[in-house]
Amino acid sequence: MSMTDHVPPAGPRPAPPIERPRADCTVDASGRIIWNVRLTVPDGARPRLLLRLRPRKGQPETVRHLLDLEPAGPDRLRAVLDPEPVLAEGRWDCYVVPASDDGPEARQRLLPGLRDLRALVAGRPAQPAGAPLAVRIPYATADRFLAVRTWLRTGHAEAGEVRVAGHTLTVRARLHGAGPAAGATVLLRRRGGDGVSLRLAPRAEGGRDGGEFSFTVDYRELLNAGGSGQEVWDLYVERAGGGPPVRMGRLLDDVADRKKIFVYTAVTLGGATVRPYYTLDNDLSVEVTGG
């Protein structure tokens, strides 16, 4: 048998893998997001950057925002998202689309390149009362694509230091868009809609705008007020001047998803385990299990 008897018949060569566009991303001190997209386009082509608000599972896509991509060098395109317009709260996936925007099949999802988020690390000054808080953080998704996490809150309590000592939890925080901390009340609301809650008087810590405060939660009070032993308590602040409570969380830095990054000590009391944690929305809660 000759060697040629073992050579498979010639067939079409597999198509080379499609090279997805990749973007470096910078957030500057004014809150602008700047994309520098590495992409070769034909002469005269004018693709655009599409930001698509990720819909809930099973729901149609309804909210999009398009930005022009301008030439910025060889095989480079640039797009800028200014602080205005404010984006709705959620997760925005990033795509390159043709100028005609011919539908989902024509989109190319962006891969993340370098992300310069140094301007976000130091946080920001407190928002004045009544001013909405708009936050935008570019990040890499679990499946390694580029997206932007956004929050839009009419009032917000920004958690700072979170400290567990013995059977207590102490939190330092600052109010944004919600007036001074004096006269406010910290509210721990048991999740589930049964109306059970605990109220704490915070300690005003001053600050230039009077928005800084701290408070201490005694885990034994949560256990005494608890029900099934499998529950979550969400943290809010009730403002002295009235209005709906504002959620407490940590939004004002460069971390888009902190749940698995910031892990706090769990404490066991009377057979129950209690621990503070950040939710998928970066809001602060306390979980009680067992007991």
N, C-alpha and C positions, 0 to 999 in steps of 0.2 A: 504494500500500500504506500503510495507516495505521500509526501508531506502535504501536498495540495489537497488531499482528501479530507484534511482536518481543518481547513480554512472555511469559516462560515461564509455564506453568500453575502455579497456586498448589499447594503441597504442604505436608506437615507440616514445621514448623520443626525444625532440629536441636536436640537436647537440649543445654542448657548444660553445660559441663564440670563434672565432679564436683570440688568443692573438698576436697582431702585435708586432714586435720588436721595441724597443725604444732606442734612442741613446742620450747620453750626448755629447756635442760638445764644443771643445776649439779651439780658435785661439791664437797662441803664437806670440811673438814679431817678429819672422822671417817671419810670414805670413803663416806658416803651419796650416792646419786644422786637428784636431785629433778627430776621432769618437770613443767613447766607447759604444758598442752596447750591450744591455741586451737581450740575446737570448740563449736558450738552443738548442744545436744541437747534433745529434747522434754522437757517437764515429766515428772518421775517416772522418766525413763530413768537407768539406772546402768551405763554402759559401764565396761569395765576395760582396763587396759594389759596387753598380752601381750608377753612376751619369749620369743622362739622361737629355740632353738639351731639354727643353720643346719646341716642334715645334709650329709654328703658326697654328691657327685654320684651320683644314682641310688639313694640310700638314703632310707627314709621318715623323716618327722619323728617324733622320739620324746621330746624333752625340751622342756618349756615351763615358764614361770613367770608367774603372773598376779598383778597388783597392782590394788588398788581405786583408782578415780579419784574424788576428792572435789571438790565445788564449791569454786572458789577465786576467784570474782568473775564478772562478766558474760562469758559465753562462754569461761570458763576452767575447766579441771579440773586437779587436782594429784595426782601419785602419787609415792611415796617408796620407794626400795629401800635398806633398811638394810644395814650391813656384813655382817650375817648374814641370810639364808643365803648361803654361799659358792657362786658360780656355777661350773659346769664350764668348762674352758678351751675357747675357740672364739669364734665371732662370733654375737651374739644380735640378731636383727632385731626392731624395735619396731612394734607394731600397736595400734590401738584395736579392741576387740571388744565386741559386745553382752553384757549380763549373762549371757545364755544361752549365749554362745560357740558359735554354731551352725555352726562349721566355717570352712574357709578362705575360702569365698565371702562371708562376712559381715565379714571383716577389712578394716580400712583401715590401710594402712601409713603410718607417721608420716614427715613431712618434717622436716628439721632446721631449727630456729630458731637463736637465740643459744646458744652453748655456753660456759659459764663454767668453765674448767678450771684456774684459777689455783692452786687448792689442790694440784694435781698437779705443778706446775712445779718446785718445790723438792725433789722426790723424797720419800723417807721414811727414818726411822732404820732401821738394819739389824735384820732379824728375828732373834730369838734362835734358837739351835740347836734343831732339831726342830719349829719353828713353821712351818706352811705359809705360802707367800707367795701372796696373792690380789690380783690387779690387775684394775681395771675402767676402761676409757676410752671414753666416748661419742664417736662420730665420724660423719662423713657418708660413706656408701658411694660407690663410683664412679658409681652411677646415682642419686645424690643422695637417698638415704633415710637415716633415722636408725638407727644400730645401736650396739651396745656390744661392744668387743673385750675379752676376758677371758683372763687367764692364771692357772693354778693350779699352783704348783710346790712340791714338798717341800723343794727346795734350789735356790738360784739364785746365779749370779755376775753382778753388775750391772756392765757395762762403763761406764767413765767416759771419760776422754780417750783417743782413738785417734790415734796419731801415726805417720806414715810418714816415714822419713828414710833416704835412700840405699837400701840393700837390706835394711832392717830395719823391723819393725813393733813399736811399743811401746804397751802397753795398761795403763792403770790401772783397777782394778776393786775391788769389795767383795763379800764373801760375805754372803748372807742365808739364814738358816735352816740353815746348814751348818757352824757352829763357826768357830774362829779360822783365819786364813790360814797361821799357822806350821805347817810340816810338810806343807802341801798341795803338789800337783803340778799344773801346767798340762798338759793333754793335748790334742794336735791329732790328731784321728782322721780318716783319709781316708774319705770317704763311699763307700759301695758294699759294705760288709760284708766286705772282704778282711782286716780285722784290722790293717792297717798304721797305725802311729801314732808320734808323736813326743812325748817328755816333756821338760818344762822345769821348772827350779826357780825359782819366783817369788821376788821380793824383798818381804818383809813391810814394809808401810808404817805399821803400827800402827793408829791410830784408837782410839776409846774401847773398842771391843769386840774389837780385834785382827783385824778382818775385812778390812782394806784391804791391797792388794798390787799389784805391777806385774810385768810380764815383757816380754821382748823376743824376738821371733821373727826369726831370720835366714832370709830367703827362700832362700838357697842350700841350707840343710838340707832345705827342702821339695822343691826341685828334685832334690837327690841321692836323696831317698827316694821320688820320684815314679815313676809308671809310664808312662801313655799321654801325659802332657802335657795332658790335658783332665780336670781333677779339682777337687774341692772338699774342703777341710779344715775340719772343724767343731771349735770350741773348747769344751773342758770343763775342769772342775777336779775332781781326785781329792782327797778329803778325807783328812786325816791319820788320822782314826779309822776309816777304811774306809767301806763303803757305796758305792752306785752313783755314778758321776761326775755332777756337776751341770752343766747347760748354761750357757754364757755368752751374755749378750745385753744389751739395754737395754730395760727394761720400765717403769721407775719415773719417768715424766714424763707429758706430755700428748700424746705422739705415738703414735697407734695403728698407723700404717704408715710405717716410716722407710726402707724399702729405696730408694725413689726420691728421698728428701729428703737423706739423709746419704750422699754419694758421695765416696769417698776416692781418692787418687792411685794410679794404676796404675804399676808399675815393670816395665821390660823387662830381663831377664837371660838371656843365652845363647839368645836367640830366643823365650823364654817371657815371658808377661805375667802378673804377680801383683798381686792387689789384694784388700784386705779389703772386706767388704760385709755388710749386714744382710739376713737372709732375710725371707721373707714373714711369719715368726713373730717378727721382731725379734731373732733370734738372730745371733750374730757368727760369720762364717766367712771363709775365705780361698780365693779362686778362682785356679786356675792354668790358663792357656790357651796353646796353641801349644807350641813347644819340641820 
